[in-house]
Amino acid sequence: MIDPKLKVLQMVDSYGGVTAAAEAMRLTPSAVSYQLRQLAEQLGVKLIEPAGRGIKLTAAARTVLRHTVVMQAQWEQARGELAATAEEPTGSFTLCGFSTAATHLLPPAAATLRHHHPRLSVRLVEAEPVRCFELLLSGEADLGLVVVTSDSPPLSDERFDQQPLLDDPLDLVVPVDHPLTRQRRVSLADAAREPWILGTPGGTYHQLVVTACMSAGFTPYFAHQADEWDTGQAMVAQGLGVVLVPRLARINTEWAVARVPLSGEPAPARRILAATRNGAARHPVVAQALDLIKTSSSGLFPPGRR
């Protein structure tokens, strides 16, 4: 019910330009520009202006965006109240999340929703946290599980409702005969001089590890690159370095490696949030999905084991 041209303006703001917004929305840049011109004519104001080789939003556009956020939150609340009056949920419902959440938390929730609501089409999308927020903003997803990174929107961002779900401890994975496996207590700083296996620079996992190491007082020596847990563990098994693995990630028993829980204050962990569009958290299907995910996550971690 919200004018889709307002969504286009939001996406141009989020992506910093017409071309990037068009790519994210699967539209052509000319289609995005046309909708912006239409919106400007309807409102009788100028929405964009040249800025170097690109564009920038005008003060009037900022005013429109501020009111758009309020209208969207009210519309999400209205959708939730209307859905609560229906006998049975229908339509589509999409959950998105990063890899380990998409493996351990989302499938059970999706299966339960499908079982209880056979007329509801439930879809899962594995996506990096930044992409999850994009899917929520564009309306392509209804609930996302994300890891907090430096690229995450602040909790004060009025476009989203972000609820803490759990802290996923980060364990050190070392060769099975590594000296650290014989220590009673191991801190992240104890691995400061090790060669490190990190993810692609700029990616969620790379940011996570570098931030944790810097909080422990050192910058990790970037020896090798791997984005898959199995790949990193295979490198560790050959003595090429060490890796941090979230507790949610499973250790492959094929490799001669040991998982070492870390101590210290604070012990390294990644914070996982459940995110929806602002105003949508009380929608009955969203609320049920959140309850299912919270129940699954509450008993995930037994005491740390090596």
Contacts in CASP RR format, 6 or more apart in sequence:
PFRMAT RR
TARGET T0000
AUTHOR 0000-0000-0000
METHOD contacts of the structure
MODEL  1
MIDPKLKVLQMVDSYGGVTAAAEAMRLTPSAVSYQLRQLAEQLGVKLIEP
AGRGIKLTAAARTVLRHTVVMQAQWEQARGELAATAEEPTGSFTLCGFST
AATHLLPPAAATLRHHHPRLSVRLVEAEPVRCFELLLSGEADLGLVVVTS
DSPPLSDERFDQQPLLDDPLDLVVPVDHPLTRQRRVSLADAAREPWILGT
PGGTYHQLVVTACMSAGFTPYFAHQADEWDTGQAMVAQGLGVVLVPRLAR
INTEWAVARVPLSGEPAPARRILAATRNGAARHPVVAQALDLIKTSSSGL
FPPGRR
1 75 0 8 1.000
2 68 0 8 1.000
2 71 0 8 1.000
2 72 0 8 1.000
2 75 0 8 1.000
3 39 0 8 1.000
4 35 0 8 1.000
5 35 0 8 1.000
5 36 0 8 1.000
5 38 0 8 1.000
5 39 0 8 1.000
5 42 0 8 1.000
6 39 0 8 1.000
6 64 0 8 1.000
6 68 0 8 1.000
6 71 0 8 1.000
7 138 0 8 1.000
8 21 0 8 1.000
8 25 0 8 1.000
8 32 0 8 1.000
8 35 0 8 1.000
8 36 0 8 1.000
8 39 0 8 1.000
9 36 0 8 1.000
9 39 0 8 1.000
9 47 0 8 1.000
9 57 0 8 1.000
9 61 0 8 1.000
9 64 0 8 1.000
9 65 0 8 1.000
9 68 0 8 1.000
10 65 0 8 1.000
10 68 0 8 1.000
10 137 0 8 1.000
10 159 0 8 1.000
11 21 0 8 1.000
11 24 0 8 1.000
11 25 0 8 1.000
11 32 0 8 1.000
11 137 0 8 1.000
11 138 0 8 1.000
12 18 0 8 1.000
12 21 0 8 1.000
12 32 0 8 1.000
12 36 0 8 1.000
12 48 0 8 1.000
12 55 0 8 1.000
12 57 0 8 1.000
13 57 0 8 1.000
13 61 0 8 1.000
13 65 0 8 1.000
14 21 0 8 1.000
14 134 0 8 1.000
14 137 0 8 1.000
15 21 0 8 1.000
15 24 0 8 1.000
17 54 0 8 1.000
17 55 0 8 1.000
18 29 0 8 1.000
18 32 0 8 1.000
18 33 0 8 1.000
18 36 0 8 1.000
18 55 0 8 1.000
19 29 0 8 1.000
21 32 0 8 1.000
22 28 0 8 1.000
22 29 0 8 1.000
22 31 0 8 1.000
22 32 0 8 1.000
24 134 0 8 1.000
24 138 0 8 1.000
25 32 0 8 1.000
25 138 0 8 1.000
36 47 0 8 1.000
36 48 0 8 1.000
39 47 0 8 1.000
39 64 0 8 1.000
40 46 0 8 1.000
40 47 0 8 1.000
40 48 0 8 1.000
43 60 0 8 1.000
43 64 0 8 1.000
45 58 0 8 1.000
45 60 0 8 1.000
45 61 0 8 1.000
45 64 0 8 1.000
46 58 0 8 1.000
46 60 0 8 1.000
47 57 0 8 1.000
47 58 0 8 1.000
47 60 0 8 1.000
47 61 0 8 1.000
47 64 0 8 1.000
48 55 0 8 1.000
48 56 0 8 1.000
48 57 0 8 1.000
48 58 0 8 1.000
48 61 0 8 1.000
49 55 0 8 1.000
49 56 0 8 1.000
49 58 0 8 1.000
50 56 0 8 1.000
57 65 0 8 1.000
69 158 0 8 1.000
69 159 0 8 1.000
69 278 0 8 1.000
72 159 0 8 1.000
72 277 0 8 1.000
72 278 0 8 1.000
73 158 0 8 1.000
73 277 0 8 1.000
73 278 0 8 1.000
73 279 0 8 1.000
74 279 0 8 1.000
76 277 0 8 1.000
76 278 0 8 1.000
76 279 0 8 1.000
76 280 0 8 1.000
76 283 0 8 1.000
77 279 0 8 1.000
77 280 0 8 1.000
77 282 0 8 1.000
79 280 0 8 1.000
79 283 0 8 1.000
80 280 0 8 1.000
80 282 0 8 1.000
80 283 0 8 1.000
80 284 0 8 1.000
83 89 0 8 1.000
83 283 0 8 1.000
83 284 0 8 1.000
83 285 0 8 1.000
84 284 0 8 1.000
88 117 0 8 1.000
88 119 0 8 1.000
88 120 0 8 1.000
89 117 0 8 1.000
89 119 0 8 1.000
89 120 0 8 1.000
89 284 0 8 1.000
89 285 0 8 1.000
90 119 0 8 1.000
90 120 0 8 1.000
91 119 0 8 1.000
91 120 0 8 1.000
91 121 0 8 1.000
92 120 0 8 1.000
92 121 0 8 1.000
92 122 0 8 1.000
92 123 0 8 1.000
93 113 0 8 1.000
93 120 0 8 1.000
93 121 0 8 1.000
93 122 0 8 1.000
93 123 0 8 1.000
93 142 0 8 1.000
93 143 0 8 1.000
93 285 0 8 1.000
93 289 0 8 1.000
94 122 0 8 1.000
94 123 0 8 1.000
94 124 0 8 1.000
94 125 0 8 1.000
94 135 0 8 1.000
94 140 0 8 1.000
94 141 0 8 1.000
94 142 0 8 1.000
94 143 0 8 1.000
95 106 0 8 1.000
95 109 0 8 1.000
95 110 0 8 1.000
95 122 0 8 1.000
95 123 0 8 1.000
95 124 0 8 1.000
95 125 0 8 1.000
95 141 0 8 1.000
95 142 0 8 1.000
95 143 0 8 1.000
95 144 0 8 1.000
95 145 0 8 1.000
95 289 0 8 1.000
96 102 0 8 1.000
96 124 0 8 1.000
96 125 0 8 1.000
96 126 0 8 1.000
96 127 0 8 1.000
96 131 0 8 1.000
96 132 0 8 1.000
96 135 0 8 1.000
96 136 0 8 1.000
96 141 0 8 1.000
96 143 0 8 1.000
96 144 0 8 1.000
96 145 0 8 1.000
97 106 0 8 1.000
97 125 0 8 1.000
97 126 0 8 1.000
97 127 0 8 1.000
97 129 0 8 1.000
97 132 0 8 1.000
97 144 0 8 1.000
97 145 0 8 1.000
97 146 0 8 1.000
98 126 0 8 1.000
98 127 0 8 1.000
98 128 0 8 1.000
98 129 0 8 1.000
98 132 0 8 1.000
98 145 0 8 1.000
98 146 0 8 1.000
98 147 0 8 1.000
98 204 0 8 1.000
99 126 0 8 1.000
100 168 0 8 1.000
100 246 0 8 1.000
100 248 0 8 1.000
100 249 0 8 1.000
101 145 0 8 1.000
101 248 0 8 1.000
101 272 0 8 1.000
102 124 0 8 1.000
102 125 0 8 1.000
102 126 0 8 1.000
102 145 0 8 1.000
103 248 0 8 1.000
104 248 0 8 1.000
104 296 0 8 1.000
104 300 0 8 1.000
105 145 0 8 1.000
105 293 0 8 1.000
105 296 0 8 1.000
105 297 0 8 1.000
106 124 0 8 1.000
106 145 0 8 1.000
106 293 0 8 1.000
107 124 0 8 1.000
108 292 0 8 1.000
108 296 0 8 1.000
109 289 0 8 1.000
109 292 0 8 1.000
109 293 0 8 1.000
109 296 0 8 1.000
110 122 0 8 1.000
110 123 0 8 1.000
110 124 0 8 1.000
112 292 0 8 1.000
113 120 0 8 1.000
113 122 0 8 1.000
113 285 0 8 1.000
113 288 0 8 1.000
113 289 0 8 1.000
113 292 0 8 1.000
114 120 0 8 1.000
114 122 0 8 1.000
116 288 0 8 1.000
117 285 0 8 1.000
120 285 0 8 1.000
125 135 0 8 1.000
125 140 0 8 1.000
125 141 0 8 1.000
127 135 0 8 1.000
128 203 0 8 1.000
128 204 0 8 1.000
129 146 0 8 1.000
129 147 0 8 1.000
129 148 0 8 1.000
129 149 0 8 1.000
129 151 0 8 1.000
129 152 0 8 1.000
129 204 0 8 1.000
130 149 0 8 1.000
130 151 0 8 1.000
130 152 0 8 1.000
130 204 0 8 1.000
132 141 0 8 1.000
132 144 0 8 1.000
132 145 0 8 1.000
132 146 0 8 1.000
132 275 0 8 1.000
133 146 0 8 1.000
133 152 0 8 1.000
133 153 0 8 1.000
133 160 0 8 1.000
133 275 0 8 1.000
135 141 0 8 1.000
135 144 0 8 1.000
136 142 0 8 1.000
136 144 0 8 1.000
136 160 0 8 1.000
136 275 0 8 1.000
136 276 0 8 1.000
136 277 0 8 1.000
137 159 0 8 1.000
137 160 0 8 1.000
137 277 0 8 1.000
139 277 0 8 1.000
142 276 0 8 1.000
142 277 0 8 1.000
142 280 0 8 1.000
142 283 0 8 1.000
142 285 0 8 1.000
142 286 0 8 1.000
142 289 0 8 1.000
143 274 0 8 1.000
143 275 0 8 1.000
143 276 0 8 1.000
143 286 0 8 1.000
143 289 0 8 1.000
143 290 0 8 1.000
144 274 0 8 1.000
144 275 0 8 1.000
144 276 0 8 1.000
145 165 0 8 1.000
145 272 0 8 1.000
145 273 0 8 1.000
145 274 0 8 1.000
145 275 0 8 1.000
145 293 0 8 1.000
146 152 0 8 1.000
146 162 0 8 1.000
146 272 0 8 1.000
146 273 0 8 1.000
146 275 0 8 1.000
147 204 0 8 1.000
147 208 0 8 1.000
147 270 0 8 1.000
147 271 0 8 1.000
147 272 0 8 1.000
147 273 0 8 1.000
148 270 0 8 1.000
148 271 0 8 1.000
148 272 0 8 1.000
148 273 0 8 1.000
149 203 0 8 1.000
149 204 0 8 1.000
149 207 0 8 1.000
149 208 0 8 1.000
150 207 0 8 1.000
150 211 0 8 1.000
151 207 0 8 1.000
152 273 0 8 1.000
153 159 0 8 1.000
153 160 0 8 1.000
153 162 0 8 1.000
155 162 0 8 1.000
158 278 0 8 1.000
159 277 0 8 1.000
159 278 0 8 1.000
160 275 0 8 1.000
160 276 0 8 1.000
160 277 0 8 1.000
160 278 0 8 1.000
161 275 0 8 1.000
161 276 0 8 1.000
161 277 0 8 1.000
161 278 0 8 1.000
161 279 0 8 1.000
161 280 0 8 1.000
161 281 0 8 1.000
162 273 0 8 1.000
162 274 0 8 1.000
162 275 0 8 1.000
163 273 0 8 1.000
163 274 0 8 1.000
163 275 0 8 1.000
163 281 0 8 1.000
163 290 0 8 1.000
164 271 0 8 1.000
164 272 0 8 1.000
164 273 0 8 1.000
165 272 0 8 1.000
165 273 0 8 1.000
165 274 0 8 1.000
165 293 0 8 1.000
165 294 0 8 1.000
165 297 0 8 1.000
166 272 0 8 1.000
166 297 0 8 1.000
166 298 0 8 1.000
166 300 0 8 1.000
167 269 0 8 1.000
167 270 0 8 1.000
167 271 0 8 1.000
167 272 0 8 1.000
168 246 0 8 1.000
168 247 0 8 1.000
168 248 0 8 1.000
168 269 0 8 1.000
168 270 0 8 1.000
168 271 0 8 1.000
168 272 0 8 1.000
168 301 0 8 1.000
169 246 0 8 1.000
169 247 0 8 1.000
169 261 0 8 1.000
169 262 0 8 1.000
169 267 0 8 1.000
169 268 0 8 1.000
169 269 0 8 1.000
169 301 0 8 1.000
169 304 0 8 1.000
170 208 0 8 1.000
170 209 0 8 1.000
170 212 0 8 1.000
170 244 0 8 1.000
170 245 0 8 1.000
170 246 0 8 1.000
170 247 0 8 1.000
170 262 0 8 1.000
170 267 0 8 1.000
170 268 0 8 1.000
170 269 0 8 1.000
170 270 0 8 1.000
171 244 0 8 1.000
171 245 0 8 1.000
171 246 0 8 1.000
171 247 0 8 1.000
171 259 0 8 1.000
171 260 0 8 1.000
171 261 0 8 1.000
171 262 0 8 1.000
171 304 0 8 1.000
172 180 0 8 1.000
172 186 0 8 1.000
172 188 0 8 1.000
172 191 0 8 1.000
172 242 0 8 1.000
172 243 0 8 1.000
172 244 0 8 1.000
172 245 0 8 1.000
172 259 0 8 1.000
172 260 0 8 1.000
172 262 0 8 1.000
173 232 0 8 1.000
173 233 0 8 1.000
173 236 0 8 1.000
173 242 0 8 1.000
173 243 0 8 1.000
173 244 0 8 1.000
173 245 0 8 1.000
173 251 0 8 1.000
173 257 0 8 1.000
173 258 0 8 1.000
173 259 0 8 1.000
173 260 0 8 1.000
174 180 0 8 1.000
174 181 0 8 1.000
174 191 0 8 1.000
174 194 0 8 1.000
174 236 0 8 1.000
174 241 0 8 1.000
174 242 0 8 1.000
174 257 0 8 1.000
174 258 0 8 1.000
174 260 0 8 1.000
175 236 0 8 1.000
175 237 0 8 1.000
175 239 0 8 1.000
175 256 0 8 1.000
175 257 0 8 1.000
175 258 0 8 1.000
176 237 0 8 1.000
176 256 0 8 1.000
176 257 0 8 1.000
176 258 0 8 1.000
177 256 0 8 1.000
178 242 0 8 1.000
178 258 0 8 1.000
180 186 0 8 1.000
180 190 0 8 1.000
180 191 0 8 1.000
180 260 0 8 1.000
181 258 0 8 1.000
181 260 0 8 1.000
181 306 0 8 1.000
183 190 0 8 1.000
185 263 0 8 1.000
186 260 0 8 1.000
186 261 0 8 1.000
186 262 0 8 1.000
186 263 0 8 1.000
187 216 0 8 1.000
187 262 0 8 1.000
187 263 0 8 1.000
187 264 0 8 1.000
188 212 0 8 1.000
188 213 0 8 1.000
188 216 0 8 1.000
188 262 0 8 1.000
188 264 0 8 1.000
188 268 0 8 1.000
189 216 0 8 1.000
189 217 0 8 1.000
189 218 0 8 1.000
191 242 0 8 1.000
192 213 0 8 1.000
192 216 0 8 1.000
192 217 0 8 1.000
192 218 0 8 1.000
192 220 0 8 1.000
193 221 0 8 1.000
194 221 0 8 1.000
194 241 0 8 1.000
194 242 0 8 1.000
195 221 0 8 1.000
195 223 0 8 1.000
195 224 0 8 1.000
195 240 0 8 1.000
195 241 0 8 1.000
195 242 0 8 1.000
196 209 0 8 1.000
196 213 0 8 1.000
196 220 0 8 1.000
196 221 0 8 1.000
196 222 0 8 1.000
196 223 0 8 1.000
196 224 0 8 1.000
196 241 0 8 1.000
196 242 0 8 1.000
196 243 0 8 1.000
197 223 0 8 1.000
197 224 0 8 1.000
197 225 0 8 1.000
197 226 0 8 1.000
197 232 0 8 1.000
197 235 0 8 1.000
197 236 0 8 1.000
197 240 0 8 1.000
197 241 0 8 1.000
197 242 0 8 1.000
197 243 0 8 1.000
198 205 0 8 1.000
198 206 0 8 1.000
198 209 0 8 1.000
198 210 0 8 1.000
198 220 0 8 1.000
198 222 0 8 1.000
198 224 0 8 1.000
198 225 0 8 1.000
198 226 0 8 1.000
199 205 0 8 1.000
199 206 0 8 1.000
199 209 0 8 1.000
199 225 0 8 1.000
199 226 0 8 1.000
199 227 0 8 1.000
200 206 0 8 1.000
200 225 0 8 1.000
200 227 0 8 1.000
205 227 0 8 1.000
208 244 0 8 1.000
208 270 0 8 1.000
209 220 0 8 1.000
209 244 0 8 1.000
210 219 0 8 1.000
210 220 0 8 1.000
212 244 0 8 1.000
212 268 0 8 1.000
213 219 0 8 1.000
213 220 0 8 1.000
215 266 0 8 1.000
215 268 0 8 1.000
216 268 0 8 1.000
223 240 0 8 1.000
223 241 0 8 1.000
224 232 0 8 1.000
224 235 0 8 1.000
224 240 0 8 1.000
224 241 0 8 1.000
226 232 0 8 1.000
226 235 0 8 1.000
226 243 0 8 1.000
229 245 0 8 1.000
229 249 0 8 1.000
229 250 0 8 1.000
229 252 0 8 1.000
230 252 0 8 1.000
232 243 0 8 1.000
233 243 0 8 1.000
233 245 0 8 1.000
233 251 0 8 1.000
233 252 0 8 1.000
233 255 0 8 1.000
233 257 0 8 1.000
234 252 0 8 1.000
234 255 0 8 1.000
235 241 0 8 1.000
235 243 0 8 1.000
236 242 0 8 1.000
236 243 0 8 1.000
236 255 0 8 1.000
236 257 0 8 1.000
237 255 0 8 1.000
237 256 0 8 1.000
237 257 0 8 1.000
244 268 0 8 1.000
245 251 0 8 1.000
245 259 0 8 1.000
246 270 0 8 1.000
247 300 0 8 1.000
247 301 0 8 1.000
247 304 0 8 1.000
248 300 0 8 1.000
251 257 0 8 1.000
251 259 0 8 1.000
258 306 0 8 1.000
259 305 0 8 1.000
259 306 0 8 1.000
260 306 0 8 1.000
261 304 0 8 1.000
261 305 0 8 1.000
261 306 0 8 1.000
262 268 0 8 1.000
272 297 0 8 1.000
274 290 0 8 1.000
274 293 0 8 1.000
274 294 0 8 1.000
276 286 0 8 1.000
280 286 0 8 1.000
281 287 0 8 1.000
281 290 0 8 1.000
END
